[in-house]
Amino acid sequence: MINPQQQMSFVRIVQTEAELSQQLLNLLRQEFELLKSPPSKKLEELLAQKQQQLQQIEQSVLQHNQLLASLGFDPDRKGTEAFIQQCPDNPQLQEQWRQLTSLLEECQKQNEINGGAVQLNQHQVAHALDVLRGFADSDKTYGPGGESRPTSSSKSLGKA
């Protein structure tokens, strides 16, 4: 059985992880809004904030895993859930864990959405560059990863 001090330490860690994850989700949502407009200094600043937030989350997860390991639990989701099951009077901890896992899923979804927006922007820029270089869509071949590549025949508008 887990003693109350160990349980309180874990509660604080999970609370911190949830707060940090909520802040990350907010940053990811802001990033998505900025990705819809032309690149700006705000996006660069936000990316730096996001990196800092991820480092804080990493530190909290390290504490989480160290506490689990010190008590003989695996430092993963199953180990966390086993720990929570052994905590006396654990409904609050179970609810915090559920909220944290839900937040993490939201962060993952938003990150995937942002990645799609970045990929779309890259495709649009590549297409614009191809137009400037004089490549038509019919002049493209595909690389081993499925990405389109222009062929060597070009109808360039000119060289600078």
DSSP file (Angstrom, degrees, kcal/mol; ACC not computed):
  #  RESIDUE AA STRUCTURE BP1 BP2  ACC     N-H-->O    O-->H-N    N-H-->O    O-->H-N    TCO  KAPPA ALPHA  PHI   PSI    X-CA   Y-CA   Z-CA
    1    1 A M              0   0    0      0, 0.0     2,-0.3     0, 0.0    86,-0.1   0.000 360.0 360.0 360.0 145.2    0.0    0.0    0.0
    2    2 A I        -     0   0    0     84,-1.2    69,-0.0    81,-0.2    81,-0.0  -0.635 360.0-125.4 -84.7 136.1    1.2    3.5   -0.8
    3    3 A N     >  -     0   0    0     -2,-0.3     4,-2.2     1,-0.1     3,-0.3  -0.450  24.1-110.3 -80.5 159.4    1.7    5.9    2.1
    4    4 A P  H  > S+     0   0    0      0, 0.0     4,-2.6     0, 0.0     5,-0.2   0.824 116.0  54.9 -59.2 -34.8   -0.1    9.3    2.2
    5    5 A Q  H  > S+     0   0    0      2,-0.2     4,-2.2     1,-0.2     5,-0.2   0.918 109.6  46.4 -66.7 -42.3    3.1   11.3    1.6
    6    6 A Q  H  > S+     0   0    0     -3,-0.3     4,-2.2     2,-0.2    -1,-0.2   0.900 112.7  51.2 -64.3 -40.3    4.0    9.3   -1.5
    7    7 A Q  H  X S+     0   0    0     -4,-2.2     4,-2.6     2,-0.2    -2,-0.2   0.924 109.9  48.7 -63.8 -44.1    0.4    9.7   -2.7
    8    8 A M  H  X S+     0   0    0     -4,-2.6     4,-2.4     2,-0.2    -2,-0.2   0.887 109.6  52.9 -64.5 -38.9    0.5   13.5   -2.1
    9    9 A S  H  X S+     0   0    0     -4,-2.2     4,-2.0     1,-0.2    -1,-0.2   0.928 111.6  46.1 -60.2 -43.9    3.8   13.8   -4.0
   10   10 A F  H  X S+     0   0    0     -4,-2.2     4,-2.7     2,-0.2     5,-0.2   0.895 109.1  54.7 -67.6 -39.2    2.3   12.0   -6.9
   11   11 A V  H  X S+     0   0    0     -4,-2.6     4,-2.5     1,-0.2    -1,-0.2   0.928 109.2  48.4 -58.0 -45.7   -0.9   14.1   -6.8
   12   12 A R  H  X S+     0   0    0     -4,-2.4     4,-2.4     2,-0.2    -1,-0.2   0.898 111.3  50.2 -63.0 -40.3    1.3   17.3   -7.0
   13   13 A I  H  X S+     0   0    0     -4,-2.0     4,-2.7     2,-0.2    -2,-0.2   0.939 112.0  46.6 -63.6 -46.4    3.2   15.8  -10.0
   14   14 A V  H  X S+     0   0    0     -4,-2.7     4,-2.4     2,-0.2    -2,-0.2   0.889 111.6  52.0 -64.9 -38.7    0.1   14.9  -11.9
   15   15 A Q  H  X S+     0   0    0     -4,-2.5     4,-2.6    -5,-0.2    -1,-0.2   0.929 110.8  47.9 -61.0 -44.7   -1.4   18.3  -11.2
   16   16 A T  H  X S+     0   0    0     -4,-2.4     4,-2.8     1,-0.2     5,-0.2   0.924 111.0  50.6 -61.7 -44.8    1.7   20.0  -12.5
   17   17 A E  H  X S+     0   0    0     -4,-2.7     4,-2.4     1,-0.2    -1,-0.2   0.898 111.2  48.8 -60.8 -40.2    1.7   17.7  -15.6
   18   18 A A  H  X S+     0   0    0     -4,-2.4     4,-2.4     2,-0.2    -2,-0.2   0.921 112.3  47.6 -66.4 -43.5   -2.0   18.7  -16.2
   19   19 A E  H  X S+     0   0    0     -4,-2.6     4,-2.1     2,-0.2    -2,-0.2   0.930 114.5  46.2 -62.6 -45.3   -1.3   22.4  -15.8
   20   20 A L  H  X S+     0   0    0     -4,-2.8     4,-2.2     1,-0.2    -1,-0.2   0.880 112.2  51.2 -65.1 -37.8    1.7   22.2  -18.1
   21   21 A S  H  X S+     0   0    0     -4,-2.4     4,-2.6    -5,-0.2    -1,-0.2   0.880 108.7  51.1 -68.0 -37.7   -0.3   20.1  -20.7
   22   22 A Q  H  X S+     0   0    0     -4,-2.4     4,-2.2     2,-0.2    -2,-0.2   0.910 110.5  49.2 -64.3 -41.4   -3.1   22.7  -20.6
   23   23 A Q  H  X S+     0   0    0     -4,-2.1     4,-2.1     2,-0.2    -2,-0.2   0.897 110.9  50.3 -63.7 -39.9   -0.6   25.5  -21.3
   24   24 A L  H  X S+     0   0    0     -4,-2.2     4,-2.7     2,-0.2    -2,-0.2   0.920 108.5  52.1 -63.5 -43.5    0.9   23.4  -24.1
   25   25 A L  H  X S+     0   0    0     -4,-2.6     4,-2.2     1,-0.2    -2,-0.2   0.912 108.8  50.8 -59.4 -42.6   -2.6   22.9  -25.6
   26   26 A N  H  X S+     0   0    0     -4,-2.2     4,-2.2     1,-0.2    -1,-0.2   0.911 111.0  48.6 -60.9 -42.4   -3.2   26.6  -25.5
   27   27 A L  H  X S+     0   0    0     -4,-2.1     4,-2.7     2,-0.2    -2,-0.2   0.900 109.7  52.2 -64.2 -40.7    0.2   27.3  -27.3
   28   28 A L  H  X S+     0   0    0     -4,-2.7     4,-2.1     2,-0.2    -2,-0.2   0.891 109.7  49.1 -63.5 -38.9   -0.7   24.7  -29.9
   29   29 A R  H  X S+     0   0    0     -4,-2.2     4,-1.8     2,-0.2    -1,-0.2   0.903 111.8  48.5 -66.9 -40.7   -4.0   26.4  -30.6
   30   30 A Q  H  X S+     0   0    0     -4,-2.2     4,-2.2     1,-0.2    -2,-0.2   0.905 109.3  54.1 -63.2 -40.9   -2.3   29.7  -30.9
   31   31 A E  H  X S+     0   0    0     -4,-2.7     4,-2.2     1,-0.2    -2,-0.2   0.911 105.4  53.0 -59.7 -43.2    0.2   28.2  -33.2
   32   32 A F  H  X S+     0   0    0     -4,-2.1     4,-0.9     1,-0.2    -1,-0.2   0.916 108.5  49.8 -59.9 -43.5   -2.6   26.9  -35.4
   33   33 A E  H >< S+     0   0    0     -4,-1.8     3,-0.6     1,-0.2     4,-0.3   0.906 112.4  47.6 -61.9 -41.2   -4.0   30.4  -35.7
   34   34 A L  H >< S+     0   0    0     -4,-2.2     3,-1.2     1,-0.2    -1,-0.2   0.817 104.3  60.9 -70.1 -30.0   -0.6   31.8  -36.6
   35   35 A L  H 3< S+     0   0    0     -4,-2.2    -1,-0.2     1,-0.2    -2,-0.2   0.731  94.9  63.9 -68.9 -20.5   -0.1   29.1  -39.2
   36   36 A K  T << S+     0   0    0     -4,-0.9    -1,-0.2    -3,-0.6    -2,-0.2   0.663 103.9  53.4 -76.1 -15.6   -3.1   30.3  -41.1
   37   37 A S  S <  S-     0   0    0     -3,-1.2     3,-0.1    -4,-0.3     0, 0.0  -0.662 106.6 -69.2-114.3 170.9   -1.5   33.7  -41.7
   38   38 A P        -     0   0    0      0, 0.0    -1,-0.2     0, 0.0    -2,-0.1  -0.197  69.2 -81.3 -57.4 150.8    1.9   34.6  -43.3
   39   39 A P        +     0   0    0      0, 0.0     2,-0.3     0, 0.0    -4,-0.1  -0.190  61.8 173.1 -53.2 142.0    5.0   33.7  -41.2
   40   40 A S     >  -     0   0    0     -3,-0.1     4,-1.4     1,-0.1     3,-0.4  -0.918  49.9-101.4-146.4 170.9    5.7   36.3  -38.6
   41   41 A K  H  > S+     0   0    0     -2,-0.3     4,-2.4     1,-0.2     5,-0.2   0.826 117.9  64.2 -62.9 -32.6    7.9   37.0  -35.6
   42   42 A K  H  > S+     0   0    0      1,-0.2     4,-2.6     2,-0.2    -1,-0.2   0.887  99.7  51.8 -60.2 -39.1    5.0   36.0  -33.3
   43   43 A L  H  > S+     0   0    0     -3,-0.4     4,-2.5     2,-0.2    -1,-0.2   0.917 109.2  49.4 -65.3 -42.2    5.2   32.4  -34.7
   44   44 A E  H  X S+     0   0    0     -4,-1.4     4,-1.8     2,-0.2    -2,-0.2   0.916 112.5  48.1 -61.3 -43.0    8.9   32.3  -34.0
   45   45 A E  H  X S+     0   0    0     -4,-2.4     4,-2.2     1,-0.2    -2,-0.2   0.904 111.3  50.5 -64.1 -41.4    8.3   33.5  -30.4
   46   46 A L  H  X S+     0   0    0     -4,-2.6     4,-2.8     1,-0.2    -2,-0.2   0.892 107.1  53.6 -65.0 -39.6    5.5   31.0  -30.0
   47   47 A L  H  X S+     0   0    0     -4,-2.5     4,-2.2     1,-0.2    -1,-0.2   0.879 108.5  50.2 -62.6 -37.2    7.7   28.2  -31.1
   48   48 A A  H  X S+     0   0    0     -4,-1.8     4,-2.1     2,-0.2    -2,-0.2   0.908 111.3  48.5 -66.2 -41.4   10.3   29.2  -28.5
   49   49 A Q  H  X S+     0   0    0     -4,-2.2     4,-2.6     1,-0.2    -2,-0.2   0.907 110.4  51.6 -63.2 -41.3    7.6   29.2  -25.8
   50   50 A K  H  X S+     0   0    0     -4,-2.8     4,-2.4     2,-0.2    -2,-0.2   0.910 108.9  50.3 -62.9 -42.2    6.4   25.8  -27.0
   51   51 A Q  H  X S+     0   0    0     -4,-2.2     4,-1.8     1,-0.2    -1,-0.2   0.911 111.3  48.6 -61.7 -42.8    9.9   24.4  -26.8
   52   52 A Q  H  X S+     0   0    0     -4,-2.1     4,-1.9     1,-0.2    -2,-0.2   0.901 110.6  51.4 -63.6 -41.3   10.3   25.8  -23.3
   53   53 A Q  H  X S+     0   0    0     -4,-2.6     4,-2.3     1,-0.2    -2,-0.2   0.902 107.9  52.1 -63.1 -41.7    6.9   24.3  -22.3
   54   54 A L  H  X S+     0   0    0     -4,-2.4     4,-2.4     1,-0.2    -1,-0.2   0.866 107.2  52.9 -63.9 -36.0    7.9   20.9  -23.6
   55   55 A Q  H  X S+     0   0    0     -4,-1.8     4,-2.0     2,-0.2    -1,-0.2   0.893 109.0  49.4 -66.2 -39.1   11.1   21.0  -21.5
   56   56 A Q  H  X S+     0   0    0     -4,-1.9     4,-2.1     2,-0.2    -2,-0.2   0.907 111.2  49.3 -65.9 -40.9    9.1   21.7  -18.4
   57   57 A I  H  X S+     0   0    0     -4,-2.3     4,-2.8     1,-0.2     5,-0.2   0.916 108.3  54.0 -63.0 -42.1    6.8   18.8  -19.2
   58   58 A E  H  X S+     0   0    0     -4,-2.4     4,-2.0     1,-0.2    -1,-0.2   0.901 108.1  49.9 -59.0 -41.8    9.8   16.6  -19.7
   59   59 A Q  H  X S+     0   0    0     -4,-2.0     4,-2.0     2,-0.2    -1,-0.2   0.910 111.7  48.1 -63.4 -42.7   11.1   17.5  -16.3
   60   60 A S  H  X S+     0   0    0     -4,-2.1     4,-2.5     1,-0.2    -2,-0.2   0.905 110.7  50.5 -65.9 -41.2    7.7   16.7  -14.7
   61   61 A V  H  X S+     0   0    0     -4,-2.8     4,-3.0     1,-0.2    -1,-0.2   0.874 107.3  55.3 -64.0 -36.8    7.5   13.4  -16.5
   62   62 A L  H  X S+     0   0    0     -4,-2.0     4,-2.5    -5,-0.2    -1,-0.2   0.929 109.5  45.7 -61.3 -45.1   11.0   12.6  -15.2
   63   63 A Q  H  X S+     0   0    0     -4,-2.0     4,-2.5     2,-0.2    -2,-0.2   0.920 112.4  52.2 -61.8 -43.6    9.8   13.2  -11.6
   64   64 A H  H  X S+     0   0    0     -4,-2.5     4,-2.2     1,-0.2    -2,-0.2   0.940 113.0  43.5 -55.7 -51.7    6.7   11.1  -12.3
   65   65 A N  H  X S+     0   0    0     -4,-3.0     4,-2.8     1,-0.2    -1,-0.2   0.866 111.7  53.5 -67.1 -37.4    8.7    8.2  -13.6
   66   66 A Q  H  X S+     0   0    0     -4,-2.5     4,-2.5    -5,-0.2    -1,-0.2   0.911 109.3  48.8 -64.5 -41.6   11.3    8.4  -10.9
   67   67 A L  H  X S+     0   0    0     -4,-2.5     4,-1.0     2,-0.2    -2,-0.2   0.938 113.0  47.5 -63.7 -45.6    8.7    8.3   -8.2
   68   68 A L  H ><>S+     0   0    0     -4,-2.2     5,-2.8    -5,-0.2     3,-0.8   0.946 113.6  47.3 -59.2 -48.3    7.0    5.3   -9.8
   69   69 A A  H ><5S+     0   0    0     -4,-2.8     3,-1.6     1,-0.3    -1,-0.2   0.879 107.0  56.9 -62.6 -38.7   10.4    3.5  -10.3
   70   70 A S  H 3<5S+     0   0    0     -4,-2.5    -1,-0.3     1,-0.3    -2,-0.2   0.748 109.3  47.2 -65.8 -21.4   11.4    4.2   -6.6
   71   71 A L  T <<5S-     0   0    0     -4,-1.0    -1,-0.3    -3,-0.8    -2,-0.2   0.324 124.9-101.5-101.2   6.3    8.2    2.4   -5.5
   72   72 A G  T < 5S+     0   0    0     -3,-1.6     2,-0.3     1,-0.3    -3,-0.2   0.635  79.5 129.0  87.7  14.5    8.7   -0.6   -7.8
   73   73 A F      < -     0   0    0     -5,-2.8    -1,-0.3    -6,-0.2    -2,-0.1  -0.738  65.9-103.5-101.0 151.5    6.3    0.4  -10.6
   74   74 A D        -     0   0    0     -2,-0.3     2,-2.0     1,-0.1     8,-0.1  -0.509  32.3-121.6 -68.4 139.3    7.0    0.5  -14.3
   75   75 A P  S    S+     0   0    0      0, 0.0     2,-0.2     0, 0.0   -10,-0.1  -0.382  81.8  81.8 -83.3  62.8    7.5    4.1  -15.4
   76   76 A D  S  > S-     0   0    0     -2,-2.0     4,-2.4   -11,-0.1     5,-0.2  -0.813  99.2 -76.5-147.5-173.0    4.7    4.0  -18.0
   77   77 A R  H  > S+     0   0    0     -2,-0.2     4,-2.6     1,-0.2     5,-0.2   0.915 128.0  48.3 -61.2 -44.8    0.9    4.3  -18.3
   78   78 A K  H  > S+     0   0    0      1,-0.2     4,-2.4     2,-0.2    -1,-0.2   0.903 111.7  50.2 -63.9 -40.5    0.3    0.8  -16.9
   79   79 A G  H  > S+     0   0    0      2,-0.2     4,-2.3     1,-0.2    -1,-0.2   0.894 110.7  49.8 -63.3 -39.8    2.6    1.4  -14.0
   80   80 A T  H  X S+     0   0    0     -4,-2.4     4,-2.6     2,-0.2    -2,-0.2   0.929 111.7  47.5 -63.7 -45.5    0.9    4.7  -13.2
   81   81 A E  H  X S+     0   0    0     -4,-2.6     4,-2.0     1,-0.2    -2,-0.2   0.868 111.3  50.9 -66.5 -35.6   -2.5    3.1  -13.3
   82   82 A A  H  X S+     0   0    0     -4,-2.4     4,-1.2     2,-0.2    -1,-0.2   0.906 110.5  50.2 -65.6 -41.2   -1.3    0.3  -11.0
   83   83 A F  H >X S+     0   0    0     -4,-2.3     3,-0.7     1,-0.2     4,-0.6   0.943 110.0  49.8 -59.7 -48.7    0.1    2.9   -8.6
   84   84 A I  H >< S+     0   0    0     -4,-2.6     3,-1.1     1,-0.3    -1,-0.2   0.881 106.3  56.1 -60.7 -39.3   -3.2    4.8   -8.6
   85   85 A Q  H 3< S+     0   0    0     -4,-2.0    -1,-0.3     1,-0.3    -2,-0.2   0.799 107.1  50.3 -63.3 -28.1   -5.1    1.6   -7.9
   86   86 A Q  H << S+     0   0    0     -4,-1.2   -84,-1.2    -3,-0.7    -1,-0.3   0.507  87.5 102.6 -89.7  -4.2   -3.0    1.0   -4.8
   87   87 A C  S << S-     0   0    0     -3,-1.1     3,-0.5    -4,-0.6     2,-0.1  -0.645  76.2-122.3 -80.3 131.5   -3.5    4.5   -3.4
   88   88 A P  S    S+     0   0    0      0, 0.0    -2,-0.1     0, 0.0    -1,-0.1  -0.468  91.6   6.7 -70.3 144.7   -6.0    4.7   -0.5
   89   89 A D  S    S+     0   0    0     -2,-0.1     3,-0.3     1,-0.1     4,-0.2   0.952  84.1 162.1  50.1  63.1   -9.0    7.0   -1.1
   90   90 A N     >  +     0   0    0     -3,-0.5     4,-2.9     1,-0.2     5,-0.2   0.264  30.5 109.5-103.5  11.7   -7.9    7.6   -4.7
   91   91 A P  H  > S+     0   0    0      0, 0.0     4,-2.3     0, 0.0    -1,-0.2   0.889  85.1  49.6 -56.8 -38.3  -11.0    9.1   -6.6
   92   92 A Q  H  > S+     0   0    0     -3,-0.3     4,-2.4     2,-0.2     5,-0.2   0.929 112.8  46.5 -64.6 -44.0   -9.4   12.5   -6.8
   93   93 A L  H  > S+     0   0    0      2,-0.2     4,-2.5     1,-0.2    -1,-0.2   0.901 111.1  52.0 -65.7 -40.8   -6.1   11.1   -8.2
   94   94 A Q  H  X S+     0   0    0     -4,-2.9     4,-2.4     1,-0.2    -1,-0.2   0.915 110.9  48.1 -60.8 -42.2   -8.1    8.9  -10.7
   95   95 A E  H  X S+     0   0    0     -4,-2.3     4,-2.5    -5,-0.2    -2,-0.2   0.903 111.2  49.9 -66.1 -41.2   -9.9   12.0  -11.9
   96   96 A Q  H  X S+     0   0    0     -4,-2.4     4,-2.5     2,-0.2    -2,-0.2   0.903 111.5  49.2 -63.1 -40.6   -6.7   14.0  -12.2
   97   97 A W  H  X S+     0   0    0     -4,-2.5     4,-2.7     2,-0.2     5,-0.2   0.911 110.4  50.3 -64.9 -42.3   -5.1   11.1  -14.2
   98   98 A R  H  X S+     0   0    0     -4,-2.4     4,-2.2     2,-0.2    -2,-0.2   0.922 111.8  48.3 -61.4 -43.9   -8.2   10.9  -16.5
   99   99 A Q  H  X S+     0   0    0     -4,-2.5     4,-2.6     2,-0.2    -2,-0.2   0.912 111.6  50.2 -62.4 -42.7   -8.0   14.7  -17.1
  100  100 A L  H  X S+     0   0    0     -4,-2.5     4,-2.5     2,-0.2    -2,-0.2   0.938 111.0  47.3 -62.7 -47.1   -4.3   14.5  -17.8
  101  101 A T  H  X S+     0   0    0     -4,-2.7     4,-1.9     1,-0.2    -1,-0.2   0.881 112.3  51.0 -64.2 -35.7   -4.6   11.7  -20.3
  102  102 A S  H  X S+     0   0    0     -4,-2.2     4,-2.2    -5,-0.2    -1,-0.2   0.918 110.3  49.0 -65.2 -43.5   -7.5   13.5  -22.0
  103  103 A L  H  X S+     0   0    0     -4,-2.6     4,-2.6     1,-0.2    -2,-0.2   0.903 109.4  52.4 -61.6 -41.8   -5.4   16.7  -22.2
  104  104 A L  H  X S+     0   0    0     -4,-2.5     4,-2.2     1,-0.2    -1,-0.2   0.887 108.5  50.4 -63.4 -38.4   -2.5   14.7  -23.7
  105  105 A E  H  X S+     0   0    0     -4,-1.9     4,-2.4     2,-0.2    -1,-0.2   0.907 110.6  49.7 -65.0 -41.0   -4.8   13.3  -26.3
  106  106 A E  H  X S+     0   0    0     -4,-2.2     4,-2.8     2,-0.2     5,-0.2   0.908 109.9  51.2 -63.1 -41.7   -6.0   16.8  -27.2
  107  107 A C  H  X S+     0   0    0     -4,-2.6     4,-2.5     1,-0.2    -2,-0.2   0.921 110.2  49.4 -60.5 -43.8   -2.4   18.0  -27.5
  108  108 A Q  H  X S+     0   0    0     -4,-2.2     4,-2.1     2,-0.2    -2,-0.2   0.925 112.2  47.4 -62.9 -44.8   -1.6   15.1  -29.8
  109  109 A K  H  X S+     0   0    0     -4,-2.4     4,-2.3     2,-0.2    -2,-0.2   0.931 113.5  47.5 -62.0 -46.0   -4.6   15.9  -32.0
  110  110 A Q  H  X S+     0   0    0     -4,-2.8     4,-2.7     1,-0.2    -1,-0.2   0.886 110.3  52.7 -64.5 -37.8   -3.9   19.6  -32.2
  111  111 A N  H  X S+     0   0    0     -4,-2.5     4,-2.4    -5,-0.2    -1,-0.2   0.890 109.1  49.6 -64.3 -39.0   -0.2   18.9  -33.0
  112  112 A E  H  X S+     0   0    0     -4,-2.1     4,-2.0     2,-0.2    -2,-0.2   0.900 110.7  50.0 -65.6 -40.4   -1.3   16.6  -35.8
  113  113 A I  H  X S+     0   0    0     -4,-2.3     4,-2.0     2,-0.2    -2,-0.2   0.933 111.6  48.6 -61.7 -46.0   -3.6   19.4  -37.1
  114  114 A N  H  X S+     0   0    0     -4,-2.7     4,-2.5     1,-0.2    -2,-0.2   0.902 108.8  53.6 -61.2 -41.3   -0.8   21.9  -36.9
  115  115 A G  H  X S+     0   0    0     -4,-2.4     4,-2.5     1,-0.2    -1,-0.2   0.884 107.3  51.4 -61.2 -38.6    1.5   19.5  -38.7
  116  116 A G  H  X S+     0   0    0     -4,-2.0     4,-2.4     2,-0.2    -1,-0.2   0.888 109.2  50.4 -64.4 -39.3   -1.1   19.2  -41.5
  117  117 A A  H  X S+     0   0    0     -4,-2.0     4,-2.5     2,-0.2    -2,-0.2   0.904 110.9  48.8 -65.4 -40.9   -1.2   23.0  -41.8
  118  118 A V  H  X S+     0   0    0     -4,-2.5     4,-2.5     2,-0.2    -2,-0.2   0.928 111.6  49.5 -63.1 -44.5    2.6   23.2  -42.0
  119  119 A Q  H  X S+     0   0    0     -4,-2.5     4,-2.2     2,-0.2    -2,-0.2   0.898 110.7  49.9 -62.8 -40.9    2.6   20.5  -44.7
  120  120 A L  H  X S+     0   0    0     -4,-2.4     4,-2.5     2,-0.2    -1,-0.2   0.920 110.5  50.1 -63.3 -43.9   -0.1   22.3  -46.7
  121  121 A N  H  X S+     0   0    0     -4,-2.5     4,-2.5     1,-0.2    -2,-0.2   0.913 110.3  50.4 -60.1 -42.6    1.9   25.6  -46.4
  122  122 A Q  H  X S+     0   0    0     -4,-2.5     4,-2.6     1,-0.2    -1,-0.2   0.901 110.2  50.0 -62.5 -40.4    5.0   23.7  -47.6
  123  123 A H  H  X S+     0   0    0     -4,-2.2     4,-2.4     2,-0.2    -1,-0.2   0.913 111.0  49.0 -64.6 -42.3    3.1   22.3  -50.6
  124  124 A Q  H  X S+     0   0    0     -4,-2.5     4,-2.3     2,-0.2    -2,-0.2   0.902 112.6  47.5 -65.4 -40.6    1.7   25.7  -51.5
  125  125 A V  H  X S+     0   0    0     -4,-2.5     4,-2.6     2,-0.2    -2,-0.2   0.923 112.0  50.1 -65.3 -44.0    5.2   27.3  -51.3
  126  126 A A  H  X S+     0   0    0     -4,-2.6     4,-2.3     1,-0.2    -2,-0.2   0.901 111.0  49.7 -61.7 -40.6    6.7   24.5  -53.4
  127  127 A H  H  X S+     0   0    0     -4,-2.4     4,-2.3     2,-0.2    -1,-0.2   0.924 110.4  49.8 -64.4 -43.8    4.0   24.9  -56.0
  128  128 A A  H  X S+     0   0    0     -4,-2.3     4,-2.3     1,-0.2    -2,-0.2   0.909 111.4  49.2 -61.4 -41.8    4.6   28.7  -56.2
  129  129 A L  H  X S+     0   0    0     -4,-2.6     4,-2.1     2,-0.2    -1,-0.2   0.896 109.0  52.8 -64.3 -39.6    8.3   28.1  -56.6
  130  130 A D  H  X>S+     0   0    0     -4,-2.3     5,-2.9     2,-0.2     4,-0.9   0.904 108.4  50.5 -62.1 -40.6    7.6   25.5  -59.4
  131  131 A V  H ><5S+     0   0    0     -4,-2.3     3,-0.8     1,-0.2    -2,-0.2   0.934 110.8  48.7 -62.0 -45.3    5.4   28.1  -61.2
  132  132 A L  H 3<5S+     0   0    0     -4,-2.3    25,-1.1     1,-0.3    -1,-0.2   0.848 111.8  49.5 -63.3 -33.3    8.2   30.7  -60.9
  133  133 A R  H 3<5S-     0   0    0     -4,-2.1    22,-0.3    23,-0.2    -1,-0.3   0.604 118.6-113.0 -81.4 -11.3   10.7   28.1  -62.2
  134  134 A G  T <<5 +     0   0    0     -4,-0.9    21,-0.4    -3,-0.8     2,-0.4   0.659  64.5 147.6  90.0  16.4    8.4   27.3  -65.1
  135  135 A F      < -     0   0    0     -5,-2.9    -1,-0.3    -6,-0.2     2,-0.2  -0.717  34.0-151.6 -86.3 133.2    7.5   23.7  -64.1
  136  136 A A    >   -     0   0    0     -2,-0.4     3,-1.8     1,-0.1     4,-0.1  -0.654  28.9-110.9 -94.7 159.5    4.1   22.5  -65.0
  137  137 A D  G >  S+     0   0    0      1,-0.3     3,-1.3    -2,-0.2    -1,-0.1   0.828 119.9  59.7 -58.4 -30.7    2.3   19.8  -62.9
  138  138 A S  G 3  S+     0   0    0      1,-0.3    -1,-0.3    12,-0.0    -3,-0.0   0.658  94.5  65.6 -72.5 -13.6    2.7   17.5  -65.9
  139  139 A D  G <  S+     0   0    0     -3,-1.8    12,-2.3    12,-0.1     2,-0.3   0.292  85.1 104.0 -88.2  10.2    6.5   17.9  -65.6
  140  140 A K  E <   -A  150   0A   0     -3,-1.3     2,-0.3    10,-0.2     8,-0.1  -0.656  45.4-174.6 -99.9 149.8    6.6   16.2  -62.2
  141  141 A T  E     -A  149   0A   0      8,-3.5     8,-3.6    -2,-0.3     2,-0.4  -0.737  27.8-110.7-122.6 177.4    7.7   12.8  -61.1
  142  142 A Y  E     -A  148   0A   0     -2,-0.3     6,-0.2     6,-0.3     5,-0.1  -0.931  20.9-139.2-119.7 138.9    7.5   11.2  -57.7
  143  143 A G    >   -     0   0    0      4,-3.3     3,-2.0    -2,-0.4     6,-0.0  -0.225  39.7 -89.5 -83.4 177.4   10.3   10.3  -55.3
  144  144 A P  T 3  S+     0   0    0      0, 0.0    -1,-0.1     0, 0.0    -2,-0.0   0.749 127.1  52.7 -62.4 -25.1   10.6    7.2  -53.2
  145  145 A G  T 3  S-     0   0    0      2,-0.1     3,-0.1     3,-0.0    -3,-0.0   0.365 121.8-104.1 -91.6   5.5    8.7    8.8  -50.3
  146  146 A G  S <  S+     0   0    0     -3,-2.0     2,-0.2     1,-0.3    -1,-0.0   0.416  76.7 139.1  88.5  -2.3    5.7    9.8  -52.5
  147  147 A E        -     0   0    0      1,-0.1    -4,-3.3    -5,-0.1    -1,-0.3  -0.501  56.0-114.8 -76.3 145.5    6.8   13.5  -52.7
  148  148 A S  E     -A  142   0A   0     -6,-0.2    -6,-0.3    -2,-0.2    -1,-0.1  -0.572  33.0-172.5 -82.4 145.0    6.5   15.2  -56.1
  149  149 A R  E     -A  141   0A   0     -8,-3.6    -8,-3.5    -2,-0.2     2,-0.1  -0.993  24.5-115.6-135.0 141.9    9.7   16.3  -57.8
  150  150 A P  E     -A  140   0A   0      0, 0.0   -10,-0.2     0, 0.0     2,-0.1  -0.455  31.1-123.9 -72.4 150.1   10.1   18.4  -60.9
  151  151 A T        -     0   0    0    -12,-2.3   -12,-0.1     2,-0.2   -11,-0.0  -0.321  30.5 -99.6 -83.3 176.5   11.8   16.7  -63.9
  152  152 A S  S    S+     0   0    0     -2,-0.1     2,-0.4     2,-0.1    -1,-0.1   0.705  96.6  93.9 -75.7 -18.7   14.8   18.2  -65.5
  153  153 A S        -     0   0    0    -14,-0.1     2,-0.4     2,-0.1    -2,-0.2  -0.624  60.4-177.6 -77.1 129.5   13.0   19.8  -68.4
  154  154 A S        -     0   0    0     -2,-0.4   -20,-0.1   -19,-0.1   -19,-0.1  -0.937  36.9-164.3-132.3 148.3   12.2   23.4  -67.4
  155  155 A K        -     0   0    0    -21,-0.4    -2,-0.1    -2,-0.4   -20,-0.0  -0.459  35.6-174.4-121.3  56.1   10.4   26.4  -68.9
  156  156 A S        -     0   0    0      1,-0.1   -22,-0.2   -22,-0.1   -23,-0.2  -0.122  31.5-138.7 -59.5 145.5   12.0   28.9  -66.5
  157  157 A L  S    S-     0   0    0    -25,-1.1     2,-0.3     1,-0.3    -1,-0.1   0.639  70.7 -69.2 -76.0 -15.2   10.9   32.5  -66.5
  158  158 A G        -     0   0    0    -26,-0.2     2,-0.4   -25,-0.1    -1,-0.3  -0.834  47.6 -92.6 148.0 175.5   14.5   33.5  -66.1
  159  159 A K              0   0    0     -2,-0.3   -26,-0.0    -3,-0.1     0, 0.0  -0.951 360.0 360.0-124.5 144.9   17.4   33.4  -63.7
  160  160 A A              0   0    0     -2,-0.4    -1,-0.1     0, 0.0     0, 0.0   0.437 360.0 360.0 -93.2 360.0   18.5   36.1  -61.2
